[in-house]
Amino acid sequence: MARRLLQSREPTRKLILDVAERICAHDGFESLSVRAVSEQAGVNVAAISYHFGSKKNLVNEVFRR
């Protein structure tokens, strides 16, 4: 059950990372905002907070990936 729950969240998390990476690559990290990511990914801001906790954590994940 827990594994299925984790797998169902993974596509959203990956989508958010993909969009954040694209924004950073195209416009630089200065242009990265939670609002811009949520709009381009088609998710609400709470989803980003849920998956990453903060913008700083999101940026760290983009670099880590």
C-alpha positions in Angstrom: 0.0 0.0 0.0 2.7 2.5 1.0 4.7 1.6 -2.2 1.6 2.3 -4.4 1.1 5.6 -2.6 4.7 6.6 -3.3 4.4 5.6 -6.9 1.3 7.7 -7.4 3.0 10.8 -6.1 6.1 10.3 -8.3 4.8 11.7 -11.6 3.8 15.0 -10.0 7.1 15.3 -8.2 9.0 14.6 -11.5 6.8 17.0 -13.4 7.5 19.8 -10.9 11.3 19.1 -11.1 11.2 19.0 -14.9 9.4 22.4 -15.0 11.7 23.9 -12.4 14.8 22.7 -14.3 13.4 24.1 -17.6 12.7 27.5 -16.0 16.2 27.6 -14.6 17.9 26.5 -17.9 15.9 29.0 -19.9 15.7 32.1 -17.6 18.2 31.4 -14.8 17.6 30.7 -11.2 16.6 34.3 -10.5 13.4 33.6 -12.5 12.5 30.5 -10.6 9.5 31.1 -8.4 7.0 28.6 -6.9 4.2 30.5 -8.6 5.8 30.1 -12.0 6.5 26.4 -11.5 3.0 25.8 -10.3 1.5 27.6 -13.3 3.6 25.9 -15.9 3.3 22.5 -14.3 -0.5 22.8 -13.9 -0.3 22.1 -10.2 -1.2 24.2 -7.2 1.4 25.8 -4.9 0.5 23.4 -2.2 1.7 20.5 -4.3 5.2 22.0 -4.5 5.2 22.6 -0.8 4.0 19.0 -0.2 6.7 17.5 -2.3 9.6 19.8 -1.5 8.7 21.8 1.6 10.3 25.0 0.3 11.7 26.7 -2.7 15.2 26.1 -1.3 14.6 22.4 -1.2 13.2 22.5 -4.7 16.3 24.2 -6.0 18.5 21.7 -4.1 16.6 18.8 -5.8 17.1 20.4 -9.2 20.8 20.6 -8.6 21.0 17.1 -7.1 19.1 15.6 -10.0 
